[in-house]
Structures are given as structure tokens and as C-alpha cells.
Amino acid sequence: MVVDLKESRKKIDNIDKEIAKLFEERMKVATDVAAYKRSTGKKVFDPVREEEKIKTLRELTTDEFNKTGIEDLFRQIMSISRKYQYKVLGSETNELLPFKQVDKLDVDKDTRIVCFGEHGAYTEQAMEEVFGTDITSMNRLSFKEVLETVANGEAKYGVIPIENTSTGGINDTYDLLLDYDITIVAEHVVKVEQALLGKPGAKISDIKKVYSHPQGIMQCSKFITEQGMESESYMSTSSAAKKVAEEDDISQGAIASTRAAKLFGLDVLKESINFENSNYTRFIIVTNQKVFLSNANKISLSFEIKHQAGALYNMLSNFYYNDLNLTKIESRPIENRNWEYQFFVDIEGNLNDPGVRNALACISECAKQLTILGNVRTK
Ligand SMILES: O=C(O)C(=O)C[C@]1(C(=O)O)C=C[C@@H](O)C=C1
């Protein structure tokens, strides 16, 4: 005979009441554990104890389905227990957060600021929109050189692009960020209107080959294909404009800004050739000091996790449990370790927020590696 649903639900309700009561009791014990750990300086996360616990609990269950189920359940319970302990401990993350809070970026006319690209590059525009023109600016032809110049102190700030609305994250930037001891202190968005530039007097039909930064080529891929033009990657959009201006070949064009056209004396053969009308690039401003603005509201992190089931899920749950909105996630392959990835995430918040500190304390203990890339003000 089939058991009546009401009867089964009543049984389930009673069992759940017991579980809820036991859960609360367990969490109270976790407070004692936290107090002990604080007094002895022990870490909250004890992976050996967790694995032993899972093994014992699996042995207490009968069939394979329940073994997997109890493992899932207790991995969650212990993860909640850890988060609770960090909260009780008030997340002592000072050594993790060697960042100094500042009210504004320290800059005057003698401050050296380095940007990517030749004069006329979009990055230069971003730099001038952030810092004005009364600065000591420097130009470097690769992202790597910009970051090196900042890391070794030759320039106080550096500006490079990190993301575009139509082509996504700029991989080269992500791949370099962890190679230098630098901090992202600000960001700036520029509307990018790519134009086809040619030698004075050239017509669109004269152009057989276009040069640009890979981003410029990607943003204008439809136009290039429609026109049947060949394309070749160049160091930056403005370097491409310079090349076309310097060489005596009317069949060469550059995809760059109208600003670059003016600077190098080129004709604008067609404006706005990017395939998406709303084409914006986000630039980051980096420095070699560990600082963040007091009104910063977005944190960028990078971490590596164990290559195992649930690792990313558990890591991201730290944001959920601390009520932090995750606004972006990127993954990049780790060199020489096929199919393993480095994660880059942005979350809303300020490094002073207790929830942020709590999440960072948890992540730093569980991740294989954690880097706080910076805390910036975003609109
Ligand atoms: O036994 C501990 O050390 C605890 O902190 C308790 C607990 C758990 O909830 O069972 C939580 C975190 C540790 O990683 C291991 C186990």
C-alpha cells in the first residue's frame, strides 16, 4: 500500500527539526573551536580532520548513493562551520591585507605615468582623462614594458587595457598581472570608435591591407571581411597609424583613432568601423604600492584552486555566504599545466568591509594561491 503523502511529510518534518537543532548545536561547538584556535594560533581550516571526518561518515552510510550524499552534505556543513569560525574570530586578515587606505591618488606634474602605445593611442586618452595632461607621461610599446616600468619604480602609475565590451577580457593583460608586484588602484572606461585611416588622398578601395592592435582587428573583424582586406597585427593602434604614415604605400591602412589620424597626418577614410556600436574599453591604472582609495567599491582577486570536484563551487560560496556580489569571472590557462586554470574575479566591496575580510580569510586558507590585485572605485 502507498503511504499517504501527509504522513511522509510529517515524518520528514520531524527529522528536519532534529537536523536543524543538531545543526545549531554543532555551530555552537564551532564557536568553542574558534576560541581554542585563536588562543593557540591554529588555522581554522584543517584539511586532514575534514578528510578523516568524510571517511568516517561514508563508512556510517550503507549504499553508494548515500555515501556520496553524506559526503556532499558534510563538505557543506564543514565549509559553513569554517565561515562561521572566521566570523567569530573577526577575520584577522591584517597580514593578508598589507594595503594602505588613501583618500586620493598622489599625483602632480612631476609624477611619471606610463601608458601603452604610441602617442595617439586609446590608452593615452584614458591616461589623460584620469590624470589630465599636466603630468610627465611616458609611452611603452607593450603591456609588459608598461608593467615593468611601474614595478621597478621608473613610473609611479601605468595604464593598460583589460577588457572590451565587444571582444571581452584582454588575455595578454590577465596573463601578465601576476608576474609583477603591482596593485590596480583605479579604472577608467573609454568609448572606442575605431576608424579606417589611410595615406592622404587614399580611398577605401585603395586599401588592401590593414594594420592594428589585435584588439582593433577583432573589434572591426566584420568590416575587414566585408571589404576583403588583409589584416596584420601590430603593436598598438597608434603604432599602426605611424607605420602607414611613414611608409610610401597607398594600399596600406590602419585601424586606429581619429586622434591618431590627426597626429600622424593621415586621412580618416571611414569612421566607426567597429562591429558593435557600443564599443567601450576598460583600462586599469596600476602602481607598485599597496594602496586603495577609501571610496573603492570593487575588488579584483586572482586565485588558483585544487583541481578537484567542487573546488570552484566551494571557493565561490565564500562570496555568497558573505553577501558579496561577484560581478566578473575569467579563467586563464596555467603555463605548462594543461587544462588547469588561474581564476580572476571581481567582487563588489571595499577591503575594510568585514564581509570582504571574512571571505578573503577563508579563500586564503583554502586556495592554493590568492592574490589581491586591487580595490578600485567603479561607477
Ligand atoms: O575540528 C576542527 O578543527 C574544526 O574547526 C571543525 C571543522 C568542522 O566543522 O567539523 C571545521 C573546520 C575544519 O577544517 C575542520 C573541522
The ligand as an SDF file (V2000), in Angstrom:
LIG
                    3D

 16 16  0  0  0  0  0  0  0  0999 V2000
   37.7640   20.3480   14.0210 O   0  0  0  0  0  0  0  0  0  0  0  0
   38.0880   21.4930   13.7200 C   0  0  0  0  0  0  0  0  0  0  0  0
   39.2680   21.9090   13.7620 O   0  0  0  0  0  0  0  0  0  0  0  0
   37.0570   22.4450   13.2720 C   0  0  0  0  0  0  0  0  0  0  0  0
   37.3620   23.6080   13.0760 O   0  0  0  0  0  0  0  0  0  0  0  0
   35.6920   21.9430   12.9680 C   0  0  0  0  0  0  0  0  0  0  0  0
   35.5200   21.6220   11.4960 C   0  0  0  0  0  0  0  0  0  0  0  0
   34.0890   21.0040   11.3870 C   0  0  0  0  0  0  0  0  0  0  0  0
   33.1560   21.7730   11.2290 O   0  0  0  0  0  0  0  0  0  0  0  0
   33.9660   19.7980   11.5500 O   0  0  0  0  0  0  0  0  0  0  0  0
   35.6260   22.8560   10.7080 C   0  0  0  0  0  0  0  0  0  0  0  0
   36.7830   23.2500   10.0660 C   0  0  0  0  0  0  0  0  0  0  0  0
   37.9780   22.4130    9.9810 C   0  0  0  0  0  0  0  0  0  0  0  0
   38.5400   22.4730    8.7110 O   0  0  0  0  0  0  0  0  0  0  0  0
   37.6980   21.0300   10.3870 C   0  0  0  0  0  0  0  0  0  0  0  0
   36.5540   20.6580   11.0430 C   0  0  0  0  0  0  0  0  0  0  0  0
  1  2  2  0
  2  3  1  0
  2  4  1  0
  4  5  2  0
  4  6  1  0
  6  7  1  0
  7  8  1  0
  7 11  1  0
  7 16  1  0
  8  9  2  0
  8 10  1  0
 11 12  2  0
 12 13  1  0
 13 14  1  0
 13 15  1  0
 15 16  2  0
M  END
$$$$
